[in-house]
Amino acid sequence: MDTVNFTAMKDGTKEEYEFLRDQEHTFNAMTADRILKELSSQAEETIGGYKITRLEHGLQSATRALRDGSDTDWIVAALLHDIGDGLAPQNHDKMAAEIIRPFVREEVTWVVEHHGAFQMVYYAHHYDGWDRFEREKYKDSPYYQSCVDFCERWDQASFDPDYDTLPLSHFEPMVREVFDRKAYDESVVMPGVVKGL
């Protein structure tokens, strides 16, 4: 079978859905390839007005995480935290979090999901009506300090065209390791566990 016969899902047969399950398994196994392709495409995307590209920002953040001795979850999260900027500039943090959610610790996903609000402490006071301290509404989260640290140490500091940034090829094995994990494995997701950076 090359394709299913049905044109409405409710008309599919058991055989067709088993065929599609096998196709999906193959597709899912190539997630890391698609992530790396998307990151590579960001080499041409400047972040309006900044001195570096979107890819350089992610690479610089990941390089800082690596040099801080952080684990693979944090390094890959630092690399991918802004991957949604191009398609979802108003909620890029949420988009990036959904990409990594099945494969990393809950703490790491939470930080990526909320880093946009936490970053506002650095710039929102320059805009009328913006709340510089929006992050304070999350102060009771067990992951609050991890997000403060992520933003301070890696994200806000990673716009330097002269920083000795490692290339994407250096991080490729880590991306593959993360996206080769079994999705939503509780021993990986570790709900409620705080390891910090």
C-alpha positions as CSV (number, residue, x, y, z in Angstrom):
1,M,0.0,0.0,0.0
2,D,1.4,3.4,-1.0
3,T,-1.5,5.5,0.3
4,V,-4.8,4.9,2.1
5,N,-8.0,4.7,0.0
6,F,-10.2,6.8,2.3
7,T,-10.9,10.5,1.9
8,A,-12.6,10.9,5.3
9,M,-11.0,9.6,8.5
10,K,-14.2,7.8,9.6
11,D,-14.0,5.6,6.6
12,G,-10.5,4.2,7.3
13,T,-10.0,0.5,7.8
14,K,-7.9,-1.2,10.5
15,E,-5.3,-2.1,7.8
16,E,-5.1,1.5,6.6
17,Y,-4.6,2.8,10.1
18,E,-1.9,0.2,10.8
19,F,-0.2,1.4,7.7
20,L,-0.5,5.0,8.8
21,R,0.9,4.2,12.2
22,D,4.0,2.7,10.6
23,Q,4.4,5.8,8.4
24,E,4.0,8.0,11.5
25,H,6.7,6.1,13.3
26,T,9.1,6.7,10.5
27,F,8.2,10.4,10.4
28,N,8.6,10.8,14.1
29,A,12.0,9.2,14.0
30,M,13.1,12.1,11.7
31,T,12.1,14.9,14.1
32,A,15.7,15.8,14.9
33,D,16.4,16.1,11.2
34,R,13.6,18.6,10.8
35,I,14.6,20.6,13.9
36,L,18.2,20.8,12.6
37,K,16.9,21.9,9.2
38,E,14.8,24.7,10.8
39,L,17.7,25.9,12.9
40,S,20.0,26.0,9.8
41,S,17.4,28.1,8.0
42,Q,17.6,30.6,10.7
43,A,21.2,31.4,9.7
44,E,19.7,33.8,7.2
45,E,17.2,35.4,9.6
46,T,18.4,38.5,11.3
47,I,16.6,39.5,14.5
48,G,15.4,42.9,13.4
49,G,17.9,45.4,14.5
50,Y,20.2,43.0,16.4
51,K,23.8,42.3,15.4
52,I,23.4,38.6,15.0
53,T,21.1,36.1,13.3
54,R,18.4,34.0,15.0
55,L,20.7,30.9,14.7
56,E,23.6,32.7,16.2
57,H,21.5,33.7,19.2
58,G,20.4,30.1,19.8
59,L,24.0,28.8,19.3
60,Q,25.4,31.4,21.6
61,S,22.9,30.6,24.3
62,A,23.6,26.9,24.0
63,T,27.4,27.5,24.0
64,R,27.0,29.4,27.2
65,A,24.9,26.6,28.7
66,L,27.5,24.0,27.7
67,R,30.4,26.0,29.1
68,D,28.4,26.4,32.4
69,G,28.5,22.6,32.6
70,S,24.7,22.2,32.2
71,D,23.1,18.9,31.1
72,T,21.8,18.0,27.7
73,D,18.3,19.1,28.4
74,W,19.4,22.6,29.3
75,I,21.8,22.9,26.4
76,V,19.2,21.8,23.8
77,A,16.6,24.1,25.4
78,A,19.0,27.0,25.2
79,L,19.6,26.2,21.5
80,L,15.9,25.9,20.7
81,H,14.3,28.4,23.1
82,D,13.5,30.9,20.2
83,I,12.9,28.4,17.4
84,G,9.3,29.6,17.2
85,D,10.3,33.3,16.5
86,G,9.8,33.1,12.8
87,L,6.3,31.5,12.8
88,A,4.9,32.6,16.1
89,P,6.6,35.9,17.1
90,Q,3.8,36.7,19.6
91,N,4.1,33.4,21.4
92,H,7.4,31.9,20.3
93,D,8.1,30.7,23.8
94,K,5.0,28.6,24.0
95,M,5.7,27.1,20.5
96,A,9.3,26.2,21.5
97,A,8.1,24.7,24.7
98,E,5.6,22.4,22.9
99,I,8.4,21.2,20.6
100,I,10.6,20.0,23.5
101,R,7.8,19.1,26.0
102,P,7.7,15.3,25.3
103,F,11.5,14.9,25.5
104,V,12.9,17.0,28.4
105,R,12.3,17.6,32.1
106,E,9.2,19.5,33.0
107,E,11.4,22.1,34.6
108,V,13.2,22.8,31.3
109,T,9.9,23.0,29.4
110,W,8.4,25.4,31.9
111,V,11.4,27.7,31.7
112,V,11.3,27.8,27.8
113,E,7.5,28.4,28.0
114,H,7.8,31.3,30.3
115,H,11.2,32.9,29.3
116,G,9.4,35.6,27.3
117,A,7.7,37.0,30.4
118,F,10.9,36.7,32.4
119,Q,13.0,38.5,29.8
120,M,10.8,41.6,30.1
121,V,12.7,42.6,33.2
122,Y,15.5,43.7,30.9
123,Y,13.6,45.9,28.5
124,A,9.9,46.5,29.3
125,H,10.5,49.7,31.3
126,H,11.5,51.3,28.0
127,Y,7.9,50.9,26.6
128,D,4.9,52.7,27.9
129,G,2.3,50.4,29.6
130,W,4.5,47.3,29.7
131,D,5.0,45.5,33.0
132,R,8.7,45.0,33.6
133,F,8.0,42.6,36.4
134,E,5.5,40.3,34.8
135,R,7.5,37.4,35.9
136,E,6.5,38.0,39.5
137,K,3.1,36.4,38.8
138,Y,5.1,33.1,38.6
139,K,7.1,33.6,41.9
140,D,5.4,30.6,43.5
141,S,6.5,28.2,40.8
142,P,9.2,25.8,41.8
143,Y,10.8,26.6,38.5
144,Y,10.9,30.4,39.0
145,Q,14.6,30.7,39.9
146,S,15.6,28.4,37.1
147,C,13.9,30.7,34.6
148,V,15.5,33.8,36.2
149,D,18.9,32.1,35.9
150,F,18.2,30.9,32.3
151,C,17.4,34.4,31.2
152,E,20.3,36.1,33.0
153,R,23.1,33.7,32.2
154,W,22.2,32.5,28.7
155,D,19.4,34.3,26.9
156,Q,19.8,38.0,27.5
157,A,23.6,37.8,27.3
158,S,23.6,36.1,23.9
159,F,23.6,38.8,21.3
160,D,27.3,39.4,21.0
161,P,28.7,39.0,17.5
162,D,32.3,38.6,19.0
163,Y,31.4,35.7,21.3
164,D,33.3,32.5,20.6
165,T,30.2,30.5,19.6
166,L,30.3,26.8,18.8
167,P,28.8,25.7,15.4
168,L,25.5,23.9,15.0
169,S,27.4,20.7,14.2
170,H,28.7,20.6,17.8
171,F,25.1,20.4,19.1
172,E,23.7,18.0,16.6
173,P,24.4,14.9,18.6
174,M,22.6,16.4,21.6
175,V,19.6,17.4,19.5
176,R,19.5,13.8,18.2
177,E,19.8,12.4,21.7
178,V,16.9,14.4,23.0
179,F,14.6,13.8,20.1
180,D,15.4,10.1,20.0
181,R,14.0,9.7,23.5
182,K,10.6,8.0,24.1
183,A,8.0,10.8,24.2
184,Y,6.6,11.6,27.6
185,D,8.8,9.1,29.4
186,E,8.2,9.9,33.1
187,S,11.8,9.1,33.9
188,V,12.8,11.9,31.5
189,V,10.0,14.4,32.1
190,M,10.4,14.1,35.9
191,P,7.4,16.2,36.9
192,G,8.0,18.5,39.9
193,V,11.8,17.9,40.0
194,V,14.0,21.0,40.2
195,K,17.6,20.4,39.2
196,G,18.4,24.0,38.3
197,L,21.0,25.1,35.8
